[in-house]
Amino acid sequence: MASQVHVANYPCSSFAGLPIKQEDNFQHTAIAEPELSEEIPLAAGDPAGKVPVPDIIAYGVEFVALPGKAEELHAALPEAMRNAFGNCGSFSGCMVFVSELEARLVTVITLWTGKDRAKQCSENSKRVERLLMPYVDRCLRTRRLAAFLSAR
């Protein structure tokens, strides 16, 4: 099992899991670009092949915050995301998770809905990363996720 320090030294990878060339935190380029599609593949071995994109797409960024910056994140980031993406019809909000065990371990998830949610999520992922740059010491992982929510 990898230690937290070992895991923190892994480079960021694109949401599609493609091999990347990392030049600096968040400054990475995919070796191959996936084709944008309104379908996502099912798990290997599924006879159906593909399913429609879910109603909500989430873009997640996991990182180690700079010392002393984690405290600012929960208040500053949601407002910054609303200001940056509020006019984008597909942006539905964001969540900021700060680990209870290690305050510098942070996950930020943006939610995208609407007709062009997959396209908007992909096109705005670099903007999300730029908004996070002032807080990032080390990027751990970025990924695009299908989101299924239940509200009470």
N, C-alpha and C positions, 0 to 999 in steps of 0.2 A: 504494500500500500504506500502511495506517495505521501510525503510530508507536505504541510502547507507551503513551506519554502520551496520545495521542489515543484509543486503544482503552480505556484506563483511565477516560476521562471519559464513555464510553457508559453510560447508565443500565441497571440490571438489568432483565431482561425475564422474564416468566413462562415456565414450561417449555413452554407451548403456543404461545408466540410471539405472543401477543395484544398489542395496544398497551396500554401501562400509563401510569398517572399516578404519578410518583415524588415522594414527599414527603420522604424521607430514605433512607439506606441501609436496604434491606430493607423499608421501610415503603411498599409500593406496592400499588395495587389494580388489578386487571384491569378493563378497560372492559367486557368480556363474559366470562362464566364458561363454560368448556367443560362439557358434560354428562359426568358420570362414567360410564364405560363399561368393560366388560370386553373391549372390542375397540379396536384402534387402526387408523387409516387407513393404507393402503399408499401408496406414492409415486403421484403423479398419473399417470394413464394406465394404471394396472394394472387389468385387467378384473375381477379378483376382488373389488376394493372394500375388504374388511377382512379382518384376520387376528386370531386370538385373542391376548390379551396374553401376552407371553413369560413363562417361568417366573420370571424375575428382573426386577424394575423397579429402576432406579437413579435417585436424585435427586442431581444435581450442583450445587454452588455454587462459582463461581470468583470470587476476590476478591483485592484487594491488602491484605495484612496491615499493621496499624499497625507503625511502626518498633519493632524490638526484640521484637515478639510472635511472629514466624515461628518462632523457636527453640523456643517453648513448644508450638506446635501439634502436632507429631508425637507428643509424649508425653501432653499433656493431653486432646486431642480424642477419641481412641478411647475412653478411659476415661469421659469425660463422656457420650459417645453411648451406651455400654453402660449407664451408670447411668440415663440418661434414657429409653431405649427397650428396655432388657433385658426388661421384663415384657410388651412388645408382641410378640405371637406372630409377626408378620410381619417384624420387624426382624432382618436377618441379619448386620449388621456395617457397618463404614465403612472407608474408605480416605482417607488424607490424603496429597496430593501437593504437594511443595514444589519449585518450579523450581530446576534446577541453575544456571541462568544468572542468575536474579534471585530471591533467597530470599523476597522479599515477595509473589511471585505464587504463590497457593495454590489448589488445587482439593480440595474435600472431596466424597466420593461416599458416599452411604448406599445400602445394598442391602436390598431388600424382597422376600420370597417368601411363599408360602402362598396360601390361597384368596382372601383379601381384600387382596392385595398392592397393587393399584392404588389402592384406597380408603385404605389405611393410609399409603401414600406421599403421597398428596395431603393427607390430614388432618394428617400430621405435618410437612409441609414448613415451616410457620411455626415450629414448635418447633425444627427444625434451624437455621433462620435466627436464632432468638433465642439459641441456644447459641453461635453463631458471632459474635454482635455484639461481645463484648469484644475480638475480634481484628481486626475489619474496619475498614480505612481507607476503601476504596472497593469497592463490589460491581461485578463485571464482568458476570456472567451467572448465572442459575439456569435449570435445565432438568430435565425428566424424560426418562429414556432407557430403551430396551429394552436389557437386558444379556444377553450371551451369553458364558459363561465356559468356559474349558478348564483343567482341573487336571491336573497330572502325577502 
